[in-house]
């Protein structure tokens, strides 16, 4: 059974930084991509950043230059370093893993940017 566990969310002031981590377990197949999506109240879930198995990163325009996605030290983990956070970045952030058999999602972690 595929399971994704996210950590690292919280409350931060504008201009601050947070680091999100996601660990995937129960993977029988290697993943095609891992990444992060977010959903703010009243809005659709949107892509934040993804990383392919070939280490090709893709970012939403709104986070380019501020967020960095990378592999974690442990296998099947990814991290999202978020710098210069803005109030508009406030949302529930979801980890996603794309497998040949389909996509899987974590339960989400809240990120709130407020003074």
Residue, then its C-alpha position, 0 to 999 in steps of 0.5 A: x500500500x502506497x503511503x505518503x507522509x508530509x512534514x514541515x508545514x506551519x506558520x511563518x511571517x512574510x519573507x520567511x522560509x519553510x522546508x517541507x518533506x515527503x516520504x513515500x513508502x510501499x512503492x513496488x514500482x519506481x516513481x515517475x515523478x514526485x512533487x508538491x501541489x497546494x490548495x487554498x480555500x475556495x481555489x483549485x489544487x495547483x501544481x507547485x513543483x515536481x521532480x522527475x526520476x531524471x531530476x528534471x524540476x518543474x515549477x509554477x511561475x508564481x514560485x520560480x526563484x523562491x522555491x526549490x524541490x530536491x531529492x531527500x537523502x533517503x530513498x523515495x523522499x523529496x523536499x521543498x525549500x520555500x524562501x521569501x514566503x508570501x501571504x498568497x503562498x498560504x495553502x494546504x500543501x499536498x505531496x504527490x507521487x506519480x507511478x505507472x499505475x496512477x497518482x497517490x496523494x498525502x494528507x496535506x500539511x498547512x502552510x500559513x504566511x502571516x504577520 
